[in-house]
Amino acid sequence: MSKPVIALSVGDAAGIGPEIAVRTLCDRELYSSATIRLYGPEPIIREAVSRFAPSISPEIVNTTSLSFQDITPGMLSAAAGKAAYETIVHATKDVIAGKADAIVTCPVNKAAINEAGIPFTGHTELIAELCGTRNFAMMQSAGNLRVIFVTTHIALKEVAGHVTKERIEEVARLVADAARAEGVEHPRIAVAGLNPHAGENGHMGTEDEAIVKPAVACLKAEGMDISGPYPSDTLFIDSIRKTFDGIVSMYHDQGHIPFKMLAFNRGVNSTMGLPIIRTSVDHGTAFEIAWKGIADTGSLKAALTTAVKRANAKRKLHL
């Protein structure tokens, strides 16, 4: 079987994306496991190669006319935001068209893209829209730690209105499927409560009693090994989280903060429920250290390794 092809979007050109992309390709074992094509502004990618990885000759798919003179490393700009958006769209469409087996994304800056006049809430939502997918979810993972989100990039005041029984059931099934795909035969799933102390039996909010518990009961009746809701302030301590293969988090910061405390330099962001494979780093553009050659490449290496593993598994199914 031939090597899978990975479309690697370099993200915001003023951030650490181009740097970590080219430096990661210096990893011989990773580079030999797949054909990795860099998507982004070719002049900027070549500048990153000359500065940080002169020994490599990467395949480049030019997605925009942006040049290195058009940006200031470490500075937010609408030009870089527009180029990053165009790169995501180009790479995603190539994967949908079968020109690559998976897309891996370096970080973008949401404000930069919005300043370019493009409404943008995140990679997750954009790629799902391009795929025509309505039922999807963000998952953060590192080894056996998997955290999937009922809601993601919305204001905190809107969260309770988007937490529904049906949505909880949907994302719980997705994280269970992800665990099975990674070799866990009988996944154990935990569900975090929405309110402090999981609502204290309705005394600190009624959503856990009215919505979360019925969703858990329904999934149990289907045969899923699932429990909760658990108070989120204790769910992530070692003695509890290590007994589970997946955690359902109700909102962005509830899951992201503990996950990044536990696995920041090796975490992978995946969009589950898509017809294509998409993984990403679990960090931002890090403007403060951009183009200095010191950004950690661990998360990107993990994202690429995960994408290659999933692509190989998917291709075997179609042999």
LOLOFI-517851 format. One line per 8 residues: their letters; for each residue y, z, x of N, C-alpha, C. Coordinates in Angstrom, 1 decimal, m for minus. Atoms other than C-alpha are relative to their C-alpha. Last residue first. Example, Ala and Ser with C-alpha at 12.3 -4.5 7.8 and 13.67 -1.06 7.14 Angstrom:
<recs>
sa) m1.1/0.0/m0.9/m1.1/7.1/13.7/1.1/0.8/m0.8; m1.2/0.0/0.9/m4.5/7.8/12.3/1.2/0.0/0.9
</recs>
This chain:
<recs>
lhlkrkan) 0.9/0.9/m0.8/m2.3/0.0/m8.9/m1.2/m0.4/m0.9; m0.1/1.3/0.5/0.2/1.4/m11.4/m0.8/m1.0/0.8; 0.4/0.0/1.4/m0.6/5.1/m11.0/0.0/m1.5/m0.6; 1.5/m0.1/0.0/m0.6/4.7/m7.2/m0.4/m0.1/m1.5; 0.6/1.3/m0.3/3.0/3.4/m7.5/m1.5/0.0/0.0; m0.3/0.9/1.1/4.2/6.5/m9.3/m0.7/m1.3/0.3; 0.8/m0.4/1.1/2.6/8.8/m6.7/0.1/m0.9/m1.2; 1.3/0.3/m0.3/4.2/6.9/m3.9/m1.0/0.4/m1.1
arkvattl) 0.1/1.5/0.1/7.6/7.0/m5.6/m1.5/m0.4/0.4; 0.1/0.4/1.4/7.2/10.8/m6.2/m0.2/m1.5/m0.2; 1.3/m0.5/0.6/6.4/11.5/m2.6/m0.1/m0.4/m1.4; 1.1/0.8/m0.6/9.2/9.2/m1.3/m1.3/0.5/m0.6; 0.0/1.3/0.6/11.7/10.8/m3.7/m1.1/m0.9/0.5; 0.5/m0.1/1.4/10.7/14.3/m2.6/0.0/m1.3/m0.7; 1.4/m0.3/0.0/11.1/13.4/1.1/m0.6/0.1/m1.4; 0.6/1.2/m0.4/14.5/11.9/0.5/m1.6/0.1/0.0
aaklsgtd) m0.1/1.0/1.1/15.7/14.9/m1.4/m0.7/m1.3/0.3; 0.9/m0.5/1.1/14.3/17.3/1.3/0.1/m1.0/m1.2; 1.4/0.3/m0.4/16.0/15.2/4.0/m1.0/0.5/m1.0; 0.2/1.4/0.2/19.2/15.4/2.0/m1.4/m0.4/0.5; 0.1/0.4/1.4/19.0/19.1/1.7/m0.2/m1.4/m0.2; 1.3/m0.5/0.5/18.3/19.7/5.4/m0.2/m0.4/m1.5; 0.7/1.1/0.7/21.1/17.5/6.7/m1.3/0.4/m0.7; 1.4/m0.2/0.0/23.5/20.3/7.6/m0.7/m1.1/m0.8
aigkwaie) 0.6/m0.3/1.3/27.0/19.1/8.3/m1.5/0.0/0.1; 0.7/m1.4/0.0/28.1/19.4/12.0/m0.6/0.3/m1.4; 1.3/0.0/m0.6/29.1/15.8/13.0/m0.8/1.3/m0.1; 0.0/m0.8/m1.2/32.8/16.3/12.3/m1.4/0.1/0.7; m0.1/0.9/m1.2/33.2/13.5/9.8/0.2/0.8/1.3; 0.4/1.4/0.0/33.6/16.0/6.9/0.4/m0.7/1.3; 0.7/0.3/m1.2/33.8/19.7/7.7/m0.4/m1.5/0.1; m0.6/m0.8/m1.1/36.5/20.9/5.2/m0.8/m0.3/1.3
fatghdvs) m1.1/0.6/m0.6/35.6/18.0/2.8/0.5/0.7/1.3; m0.4/m0.8/m1.1/32.3/19.6/2.0/1.1/m0.6/0.8; m0.5/0.9/m1.1/31.2/16.8/m0.3/0.5/0.7/1.2; m1.1/0.9/0.2/29.1/19.0/m2.5/0.4/m0.8/1.2; m1.2/m0.5/m0.5/25.6/20.5/m2.3/1.1/m1.0/m0.2; m0.4/m1.0/0.9/22.2/20.2/m4.0/1.3/0.6/0.4; m0.3/m1.3/m0.6/21.3/16.9/m2.4/0.5/1.0/m1.0; m1.3/m0.2/m0.7/20.0/14.3/m4.7/0.0/1.2/0.8
triiplgm) m0.2/m1.3/m0.6/16.9/12.9/m6.5/1.4/0.0/0.8; m1.3/m0.4/m0.6/16.4/10.1/m8.9/0.0/1.4/0.6; 0.0/m1.2/m0.8/13.1/8.4/m9.9/1.4/0.2/0.6; 0.0/0.3/m1.4/13.4/5.8/m12.7/0.0/1.4/0.7; 1.1/1.0/m0.3/12.5/5.9/m16.4/m0.1/m0.3/1.5; m0.4/1.4/m0.2/14.5/9.1/m16.6/m1.2/m0.9/0.1; 0.0/0.7/1.2/13.3/12.4/m18.1/0.4/m1.4/0.1; 1.3/0.1/0.7/14.2/14.6/m15.2/0.1/m0.7/m1.3
tsnvgrnf) m0.2/0.3/1.4/17.2/14.1/m13.0/m1.3/m0.3/m0.7; 0.7/1.1/0.7/16.5/15.8/m9.7/0.5/m0.2/m1.4; m0.5/0.2/1.4/18.6/18.0/m7.4/m0.7/m1.2/m0.5; 0.0/1.3/0.5/16.7/19.1/m4.2/0.5/0.0/m1.5; 0.1/0.3/1.4/17.2/22.3/m2.3/0.2/m1.5/m0.4; 1.3/0.7/0.2/16.5/22.7/1.4/m0.2/m0.3/m1.5; 0.1/1.1/m1.0/19.9/23.9/2.8/m1.3/m0.7/m0.2; m1.1/0.9/m0.1/20.9/26.0/m0.3/m0.3/m1.2/1.0
almkfpih) 0.5/1.2/m0.6/17.5/27.5/m1.1/1.1/m1.0/0.3; 1.4/0.0/m0.5/17.8/31.1/m2.2/m0.4/m1.2/0.8; 0.1/m1.2/m0.9/21.6/31.6/m2.6/m1.4/0.0/0.6; m0.6/0.4/m1.3/21.7/28.0/m4.0/0.0/1.2/1.0; 0.8/1.0/m0.8/19.1/28.8/m6.6/0.7/m0.3/1.3; 1.2/m0.6/m0.7/20.8/32.1/m7.6/m0.8/m1.0/0.8; m0.4/m1.0/m1.0/24.2/30.4/m8.2/m1.2/0.6/0.7; m0.4/0.6/m1.3/22.8/27.2/m9.7/0.4/1.1/1.0
gqdhymsv) 1.1/0.4/m0.9/20.8/28.9/m12.5/0.4/m0.5/1.4; 1.1/m1.0/0.2/23.3/30.9/m14.5/m1.1/m0.3/1.0; m0.1/m1.0/m1.0/26.1/28.7/m13.1/m1.1/1.0/m0.1; m0.2/0.4/m1.4/25.1/25.6/m15.0/m0.1/1.2/1.0; m1.3/0.7/m0.4/23.9/26.9/m18.3/0.1/m0.1/1.5; m0.8/0.4/1.1/20.8/28.0/m20.2/1.2/m0.7/0.3; m1.3/m0.6/0.0/18.3/28.1/m17.4/0.9/m0.5/m1.1; m0.9/0.7/0.9/14.6/27.3/m17.9/1.3/0.8/0.0
igdftkri) m0.9/m0.9/0.7/12.6/28.5/m14.9/0.9/m0.9/m0.8; m1.2/0.6/0.5/9.5/26.8/m13.5/0.8/1.0/m0.8; m0.1/1.4/m0.6/6.4/27.6/m11.6/1.2/m0.7/m0.4; m0.2/1.1/0.9/6.5/31.4/m12.4/0.1/m1.3/0.8; 1.2/0.1/0.9/5.1/34.5/m10.7/0.1/m1.2/m1.0; 1.1/0.6/m0.7/7.5/34.0/m7.8/m1.3/0.0/m0.8; m0.1/1.5/0.0/10.5/34.5/m10.1/m1.3/m0.6/0.7; 0.0/0.6/1.3/9.6/38.1/m10.9/m0.1/m1.5/0.1
sdifltds) 1.2/m0.5/0.7/8.7/39.9/m7.7/m0.1/m0.6/m1.3; 1.3/0.5/m0.5/11.2/37.8/m5.7/m1.2/0.4/m0.9; 0.5/m0.9/m1.1/14.3/38.5/m7.8/m1.4/m0.4/0.3; 0.2/0.7/m1.2/15.4/35.5/m9.9/m0.4/0.9/1.2; 1.0/1.1/0.1/14.8/36.8/m13.4/m0.3/m0.6/1.4; 1.2/m0.4/m0.7/16.7/40.0/m12.8/m1.0/m1.1/0.2; m0.4/m0.8/m1.2/20.3/39.1/m13.7/m1.2/0.5/0.8; m0.1/0.9/m1.2/19.0/36.3/m16.0/0.4/0.8/1.3
pypgsidm) m1.4/m0.2/m0.4/17.7/38.8/m18.6/0.1/m0.8/1.4; m0.2/m1.0/m1.0/14.4/37.2/m19.6/1.5/0.2/0.3; m1.0/0.1/m1.1/13.8/35.2/m22.8/0.1/1.2/0.9; m1.4/m0.2/0.0/11.0/34.9/m22.3/0.5/0.3/m1.4; m0.4/m1.3/0.5/7.5/33.5/m21.8/1.5/0.2/0.2; m1.4/m0.2/m0.1/5.7/30.3/m21.3/0.4/1.3/m0.6; m0.1/m1.3/m0.6/2.1/29.2/m20.6/1.5/0.3/0.2; m0.7/m0.2/m1.3/2.2/26.2/m22.9/0.0/1.4/0.4
geaklcav) 0.9/m0.3/m1.1/m0.5/25.9/m25.6/0.7/0.1/1.4; 0.5/1.2/m0.5/1.4/24.3/m28.4/m1.0/0.1/1.2; 0.9/0.5/1.0/1.8/27.7/m30.1/m0.6/m1.4/0.4; 1.2/m0.7/m0.1/3.4/28.9/m26.9/m1.1/m0.5/m0.9; 0.7/0.6/m1.2/5.9/26.1/m27.1/m1.3/0.8/0.3; 0.5/1.3/0.4/6.8/27.2/m30.7/m0.8/m0.6/1.2; 1.2/m0.1/0.8/7.1/30.8/m29.7/m0.6/m1.3/m0.4; 1.1/m0.5/m0.9/9.4/30.0/m26.8/m1.3/0.1/m0.9
apkviaed) 0.4/1.1/m0.9/11.6/28.0/m29.1/m1.1/0.3/0.9; 0.7/1.0/0.7/11.7/30.7/m31.7/m0.5/m1.2/0.8; 1.3/m0.5/0.3/12.7/33.2/m29.1/m0.8/m0.9/m0.8; 0.8/0.0/m1.2/15.6/31.1/m27.8/m1.4/0.5/m0.3; 0.2/1.4/m0.6/17.3/30.2/m31.1/m1.1/0.1/1.1; 0.0/1.1/1.0/17.8/33.1/m33.5/m0.5/m1.3/0.5; 0.9/m0.3/1.1/16.9/36.1/m31.3/m0.2/m1.2/m0.9; 1.4/m0.2/m0.6/18.4/34.8/m28.1/m1.0/0.3/m1.1
etgmhgne) 0.6/1.3/m0.4/21.4/33.4/m30.0/m1.4/0.2/0.5; 1.2/0.3/0.8/22.3/36.7/m31.7/m0.8/m1.2/0.4; 0.0/1.4/0.3/24.7/38.2/m29.2/m1.3/m0.3/m0.7; m1.0/0.6/m0.9/24.8/41.5/m27.4/0.0/m1.5/m0.2; m1.2/m0.8/m0.1/23.2/43.7/m30.1/1.0/m0.6/1.0; m1.1/0.4/0.9/20.7/41.0/m31.1/1.3/0.8/0.1; 0.5/0.0/1.4/17.6/42.5/m29.6/1.1/m0.3/m1.0; 0.3/m1.4/0.5/19.5/43.3/m26.4/m0.4/0.1/m1.4
gahpnlga) m0.5/m0.4/1.3/20.9/39.8/m26.1/m0.3/1.4/m0.5; 0.7/0.9/1.0/18.8/38.5/m23.2/0.4/0.5/m1.4; 1.2/m0.8/0.4/20.2/41.5/m21.2/m0.8/m0.8/m1.0; 0.4/m1.1/m0.9/23.5/39.6/m21.1/m1.1/0.7/m0.5; m1.0/m1.1/0.0/23.4/36.5/m23.4/m0.4/1.1/1.1; m1.4/0.5/0.0/21.7/33.2/m23.0/1.0/1.1/0.2; m0.8/m0.2/1.2/18.3/34.5/m22.0/1.4/m0.6/0.1; m1.1/m1.0/m0.2/16.3/32.9/m19.2/0.7/0.2/m1.4
vairphev) m1.2/0.4/0.7/13.0/31.1/m20.1/1.1/1.1/0.2; m0.8/m1.1/0.4/10.0/31.4/m17.7/1.3/m0.5/m0.7; m1.4/0.2/0.2/7.3/28.8/m17.3/0.7/1.2/m0.6; m0.5/m1.2/0.7/3.9/29.1/m15.9/1.5/m0.1/0.0; m1.3/m0.6/m0.3/2.4/25.7/m15.0/0.3/1.2/m0.8; m0.4/m0.8/1.2/m1.4/25.2/m15.4/1.4/0.7/0.3; 0.8/0.4/1.1/m2.5/22.5/m12.9/0.4/0.6/m1.3; 0.2/m1.2/0.6/0.4/22.7/m10.4/m0.8/m0.3/m1.3
gearaada) 1.3/m0.6/m0.3/0.0/19.6/m8.3/m0.3/1.3/m0.6; 0.0/m0.5/m1.3/3.5/18.3/m8.0/m1.2/0.8/0.3; m0.1/1.2/m0.9/3.3/16.1/m11.1/m0.1/0.4/1.5; 1.3/0.6/0.0/2.1/19.3/m12.9/0.0/m1.2/0.9; 0.9/m0.8/m0.7/5.3/21.1/m11.9/m1.4/m0.6/0.1; m0.4/0.1/m1.5/7.5/18.2/m13.0/m1.0/0.9/0.8; 0.4/1.3/m0.5/5.7/18.1/m16.4/0.2/m0.2/1.5; 1.4/m0.1/m0.1/6.3/21.8/m16.9/m0.7/m1.3/0.5
vlraveei) 0.3/m0.8/m1.2/9.9/21.3/m16.0/m1.5/0.2/0.1; m0.3/0.8/m1.2/10.2/18.5/m18.6/m0.3/0.7/1.3; 1.0/1.0/m0.2/8.4/20.4/m21.3/0.2/m0.8/1.3; 1.1/m0.7/m0.4/10.8/23.3/m20.9/m1.2/m0.9/0.3; m0.1/m0.2/m1.5/13.7/20.9/m21.0/m1.2/0.8/0.5; 0.0/1.3/m0.8/12.6/19.5/m24.4/0.1/0.3/1.5; 1.4/0.5/0.0/11.7/22.9/m26.0/m0.1/m1.2/0.9; 0.8/m0.9/m0.8/15.1/24.4/m25.0/m1.4/m0.6/0.1
rektvhga) m0.3/0.3/m1.4/16.8/21.3/m26.5/m0.7/0.9/1.0; 0.5/1.2/m0.4/15.0/21.6/m29.8/0.3/m0.3/1.5; 1.4/m0.2/m0.1/15.8/25.3/m30.2/m0.7/m1.3/0.6; 0.8/0.1/1.3/19.4/24.6/m29.6/m1.5/0.2/0.3; 1.4/m0.6/m0.2/21.8/25.6/m26.8/m0.7/0.0/m1.4; 0.9/1.0/m0.4/24.8/23.2/m27.2/m1.4/0.5/0.3; 0.1/1.1/1.0/27.0/25.4/m29.3/m1.0/m1.1/0.4; 0.8/m0.5/1.1/26.4/28.4/m27.0/m0.3/m1.1/m1.1
veklaiht) 1.5/m0.1/m0.2/27.5/26.4/m24.0/m0.8/0.4/m1.2; 0.7/0.9/0.9/31.0/25.3/m25.3/m1.6/0.1/0.1; m0.3/m0.3/1.4/33.0/28.2/m24.0/m0.8/m0.9/m0.9; 0.8/m1.2/0.4/31.4/27.8/m20.6/0.1/0.3/m1.4; m0.8/m1.3/m0.2/32.9/24.3/m20.2/m0.9/1.1/m0.6; m0.9/m0.3/1.2/30.4/21.5/m19.9/0.6/1.3/0.2; m1.5/0.1/m0.3/28.6/20.0/m16.9/0.9/0.1/m1.2; m0.4/0.2/m1.4/25.0/21.3/m17.3/1.6/0.0/0.1
tvfivrln) m1.4/0.7/0.0/23.3/22.5/m20.5/0.4/m0.1/1.5; m0.2/0.4/1.4/19.6/23.3/m21.0/1.3/m0.7/m0.1; m1.2/m0.4/0.7/19.1/23.3/m17.2/0.0/m0.5/m1.5; m0.5/1.1/0.8/15.9/23.2/m15.1/1.1/0.5/m1.0; m0.9/m0.5/1.0/15.1/25.5/m12.2/0.6/m1.2/m0.8; m0.6/1.1/0.8/12.1/24.9/m10.0/0.8/0.6/m1.1; m1.1/m0.5/0.8/11.0/27.2/m7.2/0.6/m1.2/m0.7; 0.4/m0.3/1.3/7.6/26.1/m6.0/1.1/0.6/m0.8
gasqmmaf) 1.4/m0.5/0.0/8.9/24.2/m3.0/m0.4/0.3/m1.4; 0.3/m0.2/m1.4/12.6/23.8/m3.5/m1.3/0.7/0.1; 1.3/m0.4/m0.5/13.8/22.5/m6.8/0.0/0.2/1.5; m0.1/m0.3/m1.4/16.9/22.0/m8.9/m1.3/0.5/0.4; 0.9/m1.0/m0.6/16.4/20.2/m12.2/0.3/0.2/1.4; m0.1/m0.3/m1.5/19.0/18.4/m14.3/m1.0/1.1/0.4; m0.5/m1.3/m0.4/17.9/17.2/m17.8/0.1/0.1/1.6; 0.1/m0.2/m1.4/17.2/14.1/m19.8/0.5/1.4/0.4
nrtgclea) 0.7/m1.2/m0.2/16.8/13.0/m23.4/m0.3/0.2/1.5; m0.7/m1.1/0.6/19.4/10.4/m24.0/m0.6/1.3/0.2; 0.8/m1.2/0.3/18.3/7.7/m21.6/0.8/1.1/m0.6; 0.2/0.0/1.5/19.8/4.2/m21.6/m0.8/1.2/m0.5; 1.4/0.2/0.3/19.2/4.0/m17.8/m0.2/m0.1/m1.5; 0.4/1.3/m0.5/22.9/3.5/m17.1/m1.5/m0.4/m0.3; m0.7/1.0/0.8/23.7/6.5/m19.3/m0.4/m1.5/0.4; 0.7/0.0/1.3/21.1/8.6/m17.5/0.6/m1.0/m1.0
ilethgtf) 1.3/0.7/m0.2/22.6/7.6/m14.2/m0.8/m0.1/m1.3; m0.2/1.4/m0.2/26.1/8.6/m15.4/m1.3/m0.8/0.2; m0.3/0.7/1.3/25.0/11.9/m16.9/0.2/m1.5/0.2; 1.1/m0.1/0.9/23.2/13.1/m13.8/0.3/m0.8/m1.3; 1.0/0.9/m0.2/25.7/11.8/m11.3/m1.0/0.0/m1.2; 1.0/m0.2/m1.0/28.4/13.9/m12.8/m1.0/m1.1/0.1; 0.4/m1.4/0.0/31.2/14.4/m15.4/m1.1/0.3/1.1; 1.3/m0.2/m0.8/33.0/11.1/m14.9/m0.2/1.5/0.0
pigaenia) 0.6/m1.2/0.6/35.8/9.4/m16.9/m1.4/0.3/0.6; 1.3/0.1/0.5/37.1/6.7/m14.5/m0.5/1.3/m0.5; 0.0/0.5/1.4/40.8/6.5/m14.0/m1.3/m0.2/m0.6; 0.1/1.4/0.0/40.6/6.7/m10.2/0.1/m0.6/m1.4; m1.3/0.4/m0.4/41.7/10.3/m10.5/0.1/m1.5/0.1; m0.9/m0.1/1.2/38.5/10.9/m12.4/1.4/m0.4/0.3; 0.3/1.1/0.9/36.5/9.6/m9.5/0.8/0.0/m1.2; m0.4/1.3/m0.6/38.3/11.8/m7.0/m0.3/m1.1/m0.9
aknvpctv) m1.4/0.1/0.2/38.0/14.9/m9.3/0.5/m1.4/0.5; m0.3/0.4/1.4/34.2/14.4/m9.5/1.5/m0.2/m0.2; m1.0/m1.0/0.5/33.8/14.4/m5.8/0.4/m0.4/m1.4; m1.3/0.6/0.3/30.6/12.7/m4.7/0.9/1.1/m0.5; m1.0/m0.6/0.9/27.6/14.0/m2.9/1.2/m0.8/m0.2; m0.8/m0.9/m0.8/24.7/11.9/m1.4/1.2/0.5/m0.9; m1.5/0.0/m0.1/22.4/10.3/m3.9/0.6/1.1/0.9; m0.3/m1.3/m0.5/18.7/9.3/m3.7/1.5/0.0/0.2
iadakgai) m1.4/m0.2/m0.4/17.6/6.4/m5.9/0.2/1.4/0.5; m0.7/m1.2/0.3/14.0/5.4/m6.2/1.4/0.0/0.5; 0.9/m0.9/0.7/11.5/2.5/m6.0/0.7/1.3/m0.5; 0.3/m1.2/m0.8/14.0/m0.2/m5.0/m0.9/0.9/m0.9; m0.3/0.4/m1.4/14.6/m3.8/m6.2/m0.2/1.2/1.0; 1.2/0.1/m0.8/12.8/m3.0/m9.5/0.3/m0.4/1.5; 0.4/1.4/m0.1/15.8/m3.9/m11.7/m1.3/m0.1/0.8; 0.4/0.4/1.4/16.3/m0.3/m12.7/m0.6/m1.4/0.0
vdktahvi) 1.2/m0.7/0.3/16.4/0.6/m9.0/m0.6/m0.4/m1.3; 1.0/0.6/m0.9/19.0/m2.1/m8.3/m1.4/0.7/m0.2; 0.4/1.2/0.6/21.0/m0.9/m11.3/m1.0/m0.7/0.8; 0.8/m0.3/1.1/21.1/2.6/m9.9/m0.5/m1.3/m0.7; 1.3/m0.5/m0.5/22.3/1.4/m6.5/m0.9/0.3/m1.2; 0.8/1.1/m0.7/25.1/m0.7/m7.9/m1.4/0.5/0.3; 0.3/1.0/1.0/26.3/2.0/m10.4/m0.9/m1.1/0.6; 1.0/m0.6/0.9/26.2/4.8/m7.8/m0.5/m1.1/m1.0
teyaakga) 1.2/m0.1/m0.8/28.1/2.6/m5.3/m1.1/0.5/m0.8; 0.5/1.3/m0.1/30.8/1.7/m7.8/m1.4/m0.1/0.7; 0.5/0.3/1.3/31.4/5.4/m8.5/m0.7/m1.4/0.0; 1.3/m0.8/0.2/31.6/6.2/m4.8/m0.6/m0.4/m1.4; 1.1/0.6/m0.8/34.1/3.3/m4.3/m1.3/0.8/m0.2; 0.4/1.3/0.7/36.3/4.5/m7.2/m1.2/m0.6/0.8; 0.7/m0.3/1.3/36.3/8.1/m5.8/m0.5/m1.3/m0.7; 1.4/m0.4/m0.3/37.1/6.9/m2.3/m0.8/0.3/m1.2
aaslmgpt) 0.7/1.2/m0.6/40.1/5.0/m3.6/m1.4/0.3/0.4; 0.5/0.8/1.1/41.1/7.9/m5.9/m0.7/m1.2/0.6; m0.8/1.2/0.3/41.4/10.1/m2.8/m0.6/m0.7/m1.1; 0.3/0.6/1.3/40.4/13.6/m1.8/0.8/m1.2/m0.2; m1.0/0.0/1.0/40.9/14.3/1.9/m0.4/m0.7/m1.3; m0.3/m1.3/0.5/38.3/15.3/4.4/1.0/0.1/m1.1; 1.1/m0.9/0.1/38.3/12.0/6.3/0.4/1.4/m0.4; m0.3/m1.1/m1.0/41.4/10.1/5.4/m1.2/0.9/m0.1
idqfslst) 0.2/m1.4/0.3/40.5/6.9/3.6/0.5/0.9/1.1; m0.5/m0.3/1.4/41.6/3.2/3.4/m0.2/1.5/m0.3; m1.4/m0.2/0.0/41.4/2.7/7.2/0.6/0.4/m1.4; m0.3/m1.3/m0.6/37.7/3.2/7.1/1.5/0.3/0.0; 0.1/0.0/m1.5/37.4/0.2/4.8/0.3/1.4/0.5; m0.7/m1.1/m0.6/36.7/0.0/1.0/m0.3/0.0/1.5; m0.8/0.5/m1.1/35.6/m3.5/m0.1/0.7/1.1/0.8; m1.4/m0.1/0.2/32.7/m2.1/m2.2/0.8/m0.5/1.2
tnviepsi) m0.3/m0.1/1.5/29.0/m2.1/m2.7/1.5/m0.1/m0.3; m1.4/m0.2/0.2/27.6/m3.3/0.7/0.4/0.0/m1.5; m0.4/0.8/1.1/23.9/m2.9/0.9/1.4/0.4/m0.3; m1.2/m0.4/0.7/23.0/m1.7/4.4/0.2/m0.9/m1.2; m0.3/1.1/1.0/19.7/m1.8/6.2/1.1/0.6/m0.8; 0.5/m0.1/1.4/20.0/0.6/9.1/0.3/m1.2/m0.8; m0.6/1.2/0.6/20.2/m0.1/12.8/m0.4/m0.1/m1.5; 0.6/0.6/1.1/19.7/3.3/14.5/0.7/m1.3/m0.4
spafrsva) 1.4/0.5/m0.3/20.4/4.5/18.0/m0.6/m0.7/m1.2; m0.1/1.3/m0.6/24.2/4.9/17.4/m1.4/m0.7/0.3; 1.4/0.5/m0.1/23.6/7.7/15.0/0.0/m1.3/0.6; 1.0/m1.0/0.2/26.8/9.9/14.7/m1.5/m0.4/0.2; m0.4/m1.3/m0.4/29.9/8.0/15.7/m1.2/1.0/0.1; m0.5/0.0/m1.4/28.7/4.4/15.7/0.3/1.4/0.5; 1.1/0.3/m0.9/26.5/5.0/12.6/0.5/0.0/1.5; 0.8/m1.2/m0.1/29.4/6.6/10.7/m1.2/m0.2/1.0
eriipepg) m0.8/m1.0/m0.7/31.7/3.7/11.5/m0.8/1.3/0.2; 0.1/0.4/m1.4/28.9/1.3/10.3/0.9/1.0/0.9; 1.3/m0.3/m0.5/28.7/3.2/7.1/m0.2/m0.3/1.4; 0.0/m1.4/m0.2/32.5/3.0/6.7/m1.4/0.5/0.4; m0.8/m0.4/m1.2/32.6/m0.7/7.3/m0.1/1.5/0.2; 0.6/0.3/m1.3/29.6/m1.2/4.9/0.8/0.4/1.2; m0.9/0.9/m0.7/31.1/0.6/1.9/m0.5/m0.3/1.4; m1.4/m0.5/m0.1/28.1/2.1/0.1/0.9/m1.0/0.7
ylritass) m1.0/0.6/0.9/24.4/1.8/m0.3/1.3/0.6/0.1; m1.3/m0.7/0.3/22.1/2.6/2.6/0.9/m0.8/m0.9; m1.2/0.9/m0.1/18.6/1.2/2.4/1.2/0.8/m0.4; m1.2/m0.7/0.5/15.6/3.4/3.3/1.2/m0.9/0.2; m1.1/0.9/m0.3/12.3/1.6/3.7/1.2/0.6/m0.7; m0.6/0.8/1.0/9.8/4.5/3.6/1.1/m1.0/0.6; 0.7/m0.1/1.3/7.6/6.8/5.5/0.5/m0.9/m1.1; 1.3/0.8/0.0/8.6/5.6/9.0/m0.7/0.1/m1.4
ylerdclt) m0.3/1.4/m0.1/12.2/6.8/8.5/m1.2/m0.9/m0.1; m0.5/0.3/1.3/11.0/10.3/7.4/0.2/m1.5/0.0; 1.1/m0.2/1.0/8.8/10.7/10.5/0.4/m0.5/m1.4; 1.0/1.1/m0.1/11.4/9.2/12.8/m1.1/0.1/m1.0; 1.3/m0.6/0.1/14.3/11.4/11.7/m1.1/m1.0/m0.1; 0.4/m0.2/m1.4/17.3/9.4/12.9/m1.4/0.8/0.0; 0.8/1.2/m0.3/17.7/8.2/9.3/m0.5/0.1/1.5; 1.3/m0.2/0.5/19.0/11.7/8.5/m1.0/m1.1/0.3
rvaiepgi) 0.7/m0.9/m0.9/21.9/11.2/10.8/m1.4/0.3/m0.5; 0.5/0.6/m1.3/22.9/8.1/9.0/m0.7/0.9/0.9; 0.9/1.1/0.2/23.0/9.7/5.6/m0.5/m0.6/1.2; 1.3/m0.5/0.1/24.4/13.0/6.8/m1.0/m1.1/m0.3; 0.5/m0.7/m1.2/27.5/11.3/8.1/m1.5/0.5/m0.1; 0.4/1.0/m1.0/28.0/8.9/5.3/m0.6/0.6/1.2; 1.1/0.9/0.4/27.8/11.8/2.7/m0.4/m1.1/1.1; 1.0/m0.1/m1.0/30.0/14.4/4.5/m1.1/m1.0/m0.2
gaadgvsl) 0.8/m1.2/m0.2/33.1/13.6/2.6/m1.1/m0.1/1.0; m0.9/m1.0/m0.7/35.8/10.9/2.8/m0.7/1.3/0.2; m0.2/0.4/m1.4/33.3/8.2/1.9/0.8/0.9/0.8; m1.4/0.1/m0.3/32.2/9.9/m1.3/0.2/m0.2/1.5; m0.9/m0.9/0.6/28.5/9.2/m1.8/1.5/m0.2/0.3; m0.6/m0.8/m1.0/26.2/7.5/0.7/1.1/0.9/m0.6; m1.5/0.1/0.2/23.9/6.1/m2.0/0.7/1.0/0.9; m0.7/m1.2/m0.4/20.3/5.9/m0.6/1.5/m0.2/m0.1
aivpksm) m1.4/0.3/0.0/18.2/3.3/m2.3/0.8/1.3/0.2; m0.9/m1.0/0.5/14.6/4.1/m1.3/1.5/m0.5/0.1; m1.4/0.3/m0.4/12.0/1.4/m0.9/0.9/1.0/m0.7; m1.0/0.0/1.1/8.4/2.6/m1.0/1.3/m0.3/0.6; m0.9/m1.2/0.0/6.1/1.7/2.0/1.0/m0.2/m1.2; m1.2/0.0/m0.8/3.4/m0.9/1.4/0.9/1.2/m0.3; m1.2/0.0/0.8/0.0/0.0/0.0/1.2/0.0/0.9
</recs>
